[in-house]
Amino acid sequence: SGSPIITESSNFQTTLGAGVSLADFTAGGGSVVVNTKLGASADSRGFDNITGAFDKCLVFGSTWTITIDYGSSITKNIKHFRMWARSAHSTNETPTQVELFGSNDNFTTQTSLFNGTWLQTDLPTIAVDIAPSDNLNLSLKKDLTTTGDFRYYKFQFPAAQFTYYSIGELALYEKTPNIEVGSGSDNIS
């Protein structure tokens, strides 16, 4: 008699953004705080699976932070994030640097998970409204240099050159195991 074959492979799934809306995230106990939104911008614009013109993107200024709380007793082990520019993004609006922190005590103590820069040209230009979850190839993807299980995540951007940033969509991803049991036959003799 044969033993079952167990194969484990890994996939990534979004925990917020690019298919997981802010409304769904908050219904599950999470919250997002974007400091100093500008104009008619709303937190939901950065996590609504739509990116396009200025009126569809998240626009924020000083203090340059986006803080994510997964909720009481919930931690996530985020492995990478993706960012989409707004359509026809201009160099003065799209961030080219961020430090991402993780914490379990609302940032009394924190761990730096990523501190990096990129070029404007690393963010693909988007010409029309798109659904980010269907257009991963049009995003900037950054793997975290340190990971762990955290309740809180904070994106800290440097001061913008021209008073504000605009982001079409921001998404955080965790690695989830996909376990396959068997080999295509019943393995029983």
KETIDO-290874 format. One record per residue (C-alpha): residue in three letters; x, y, z. Coordinates in steps of 0.25 Angstrom, whole numbers, padded with zeros to 4 digits, always signed. Layout:
N
alaXYZ ...
REM end
This chain:
189
ser+0000+0000+0000 gly+0005+0014-0003 ser+0005+0026+0005 pro-0002+0039+0001 ile+0008+0049-0005 ile+0007+0063+0001 thr+0011+0075-0007 glu+0012+0089-0001 ser+0013+0101-0010 ser+0011+0116-0007 asn+0002+0126-0012 phe+0000+0141-0008 gln-0013+0147-0005 thr-0016+0161-0002 thr-0021+0165+0012 leu-0025+0179+0008 gly-0026+0186-0006 ala-0026+0181-0020 gly-0039+0173-0018 val-0040+0174-0002 ser-0048+0188-0001 leu-0046+0197+0011 ala-0061+0194+0014 asp-0059+0179+0015 phe-0046+0181+0023 thr-0053+0190+0033 ala-0065+0180+0034 gly-0055+0170+0038 gly-0050+0179+0050 gly-0039+0186+0043 ser-0036+0201+0041 val-0028+0210+0032 val-0023+0224+0036 val-0018+0233+0025 asn-0012+0245+0031 thr-0016+0259+0024 lys-0024+0255+0012 leu-0025+0266+0003 gly-0038+0271-0005 ala-0049+0261-0006 ser-0040+0250-0005 ala-0044+0238+0004 asp-0037+0227+0011 ser-0045+0217+0002 arg-0039+0222-0011 gly-0026+0215-0008 phe-0033+0202-0005 asp-0044+0201-0015 asn-0039+0193-0026 ile-0040+0205-0036 thr-0029+0214-0041 gly-0030+0224-0051 ala-0031+0240-0051 phe-0028+0249-0039 asp-0043+0248-0034 lys-0041+0232-0032 cys-0028+0232-0025 leu-0023+0234-0011 val-0017+0248-0009 phe-0010+0252+0004 gly+0000+0261+0010 ser+0008+0264+0023 thr+0010+0255+0032 trp+0011+0246+0021 thr+0006+0233+0028 ile-0003+0222+0025 thr-0006+0213+0037 ile-0013+0200+0036 asp-0019+0192+0048 tyr-0023+0178+0045 gly-0032+0178+0058 ser-0032+0173+0072 ser-0025+0159+0073 ile-0022+0159+0058 thr-0008+0159+0053 lys-0003+0157+0038 asn+0011+0153+0033 ile+0012+0163+0021 lys+0022+0158+0011 his+0021+0169+0000 phe+0013+0181-0004 arg+0009+0187-0017 met+0006+0201-0021 trp-0001+0206-0034 ala+0000+0220-0039 arg-0011+0228-0043 ser-0014+0230-0058 ala-0003+0239-0065 his+0004+0240-0052 ser+0013+0252-0051 thr+0027+0252-0044 asn+0022+0262-0033 glu+0011+0253-0028 thr+0016+0238-0028 pro+0025+0234-0016 thr+0038+0229-0019 gln+0042+0225-0005 val+0035+0219+0008 glu+0039+0212+0021 leu+0029+0202+0026 phe+0028+0198+0040 gly+0021+0187+0048 ser+0016+0187+0062 asn+0007+0180+0072 asp+0006+0191+0082 asn+0001+0203+0073 phe+0016+0207+0070 thr+0021+0208+0085 thr+0031+0199+0079 gln+0033+0196+0064 thr+0041+0188+0055 ser+0045+0194+0041 leu+0041+0184+0031 phe+0045+0191+0018 asn+0053+0204+0015 gly+0055+0207+0001 thr+0054+0216-0011 trp+0051+0214-0026 leu+0051+0222-0039 gln+0038+0228-0044 thr+0040+0219-0056 asp+0038+0207-0047 leu+0024+0210-0046 pro+0017+0207-0059 thr+0009+0218-0065 ile-0006+0215-0066 ala-0014+0222-0077 val-0028+0218-0073 asp-0036+0214-0061 ile-0032+0200-0057 ala-0035+0189-0047 pro-0022+0187-0039 ser-0025+0172-0036 asp-0026+0169-0051 asn-0014+0177-0054 leu-0002+0173-0045 asn+0007+0176-0056 leu+0004+0190-0055 ser+0009+0191-0041 leu+0021+0194-0033 lys+0024+0181-0024 lys+0034+0182-0012 asp+0037+0170-0004 leu+0039+0173+0011 thr+0053+0171+0016 thr+0048+0167+0030 thr+0035+0160+0033 gly+0028+0156+0045 asp+0014+0155+0051 phe+0008+0169+0053 arg-0005+0175+0056 tyr-0001+0189+0051 tyr+0006+0194+0039 lys+0010+0208+0036 phe+0015+0214+0023 gln+0024+0226+0026 phe+0027+0234+0013 pro+0037+0246+0013 ala+0032+0260+0011 ala+0026+0261-0003 gln+0033+0271-0013 phe+0020+0278-0016 thr+0012+0277-0004 tyr+0004+0264-0007 tyr+0005+0250-0012 ser-0005+0242-0020 ile-0006+0227-0020 gly-0016+0219-0029 glu-0016+0207-0020 leu-0008+0201-0009 ala-0009+0186-0006 leu-0002+0177+0005 tyr+0000+0162+0003 glu+0002+0150+0012 lys+0008+0137+0008 thr-0003+0126+0009 pro+0001+0111+0008 asn-0007+0103-0002 ile-0007+0088+0002 glu-0009+0077-0008 val-0012+0063-0003 gly-0010+0051-0012 ser-0004+0049-0025 gly-0016+0048-0035 ser-0019+0034-0031 asp-0025+0029-0018 asn-0011+0023-0014 ile-0019+0011-0008 ser-0015-0004-0012 
REM end
